[in-house]
Amino acid sequence: MLLTLLGIAMLCQAQSQTIPNQDFENWTRDSFGSDSLIGWSSSNNALDGSVPAWLYQVESDLGKGTYAATLGSVAFGYARVPVAGILVNGNAYIEHQFLPRDKHIYRYGGGSPITRLPDAVQGYTKYSFLDPRKDSGLLVVFTTKYNAINNTKDTISKDSLLFLSHEEQEEFTLRLNRRIRDVEPDTITMIFYASMPDNPKAYSQLVIDNLRLVSYPNAGVSAAKNAAALKIYPNPGTGWGRISAEREYANARVTVSSSTSGKKMIELDHQQVDKDFSMDVSGLPDGVYICTVEAGKEQVTTVFTVKK
């Protein structure tokens, strides 16, 4: 098994921008009696309240607040056509389309103001479906910058993440990848789908809670300085990866997450991480991974690949 170091390490204390009601604690009722999440738009209002609610308030099972949001897909109409629920931060226009088939469509709008591109979107989800065919939820995140010359919005980043079935709430991380250099976005838009928008399945449910935008303020420090913070070797390697940290981290938490899905693959608590810390990665499939060492308010991160 080959461990190949892809990225530089980042020694940083995580800081985050915020979006309104990112912890899903503030709710009201719309004019049709459906649950309405303050600061967000949903498909509850796409058809004048005459269809079942796709978004509703539930008690959080994370212990980090009282409420979470559940976004669902249902079978609608005489033909029982699956229609997916949609949730967008900010004031977005979501349309219910009758022909050629019933479905919800995110048209435009939404978004929350930001001043710089975050490194990642993090949060908690759990996902389930009753349909015997497999399904997945979807998160699409894009950032934009208003272009006054062309009166358009330039896309600074656009990334997506699939949510596969998991009955317990799990933490996810979606890394945001810059498309335009040296330009900071002014808006971030998040679109959650309870089912795949092009081929939805009925009775899928996506529970969402405690979102946050994470930025690493030292990401611009030179690669030579950061590379010494955390290394994984040997290269080439075997099923055991050795972590070499530039200093000792006591009572640290070590996690390895998939860079594509954000799913945590390895999680080790109360570790003593120094220049000679070993970690078994033999159970990881081929792919790109993010290794993070956390101790108190400090965080050290590096990116590596696994190839058999």
Secondary structure, DSSP 8 states (H G I E B T S, - for coil): -EEEE-S--EEE--B----TTTT---EEE-TTS-EEETTEEEGGGTTTT-S--SEEEEE-SSSSSSEEEEEEEEEETTTTEEEE-EEEESSEEEEEE-SSS-EEEEEEE--EE-SS--SEEEEEEEEEE-SSS---EEEEEEEEEEETTTTEEEEEEEEEEEE--EEEEEEEEEE--BSSTT---SEEEEEEESS-TTS--TTEEEEEEEEEEEB-TTTTS-HHHHHTTEEEE-SS--SEEEEEESS-EEEEEEEEEETTT--EEEEEEEEEESTTEEEE-TT--SEEEEEEEEETTEEEEEEEEEE-
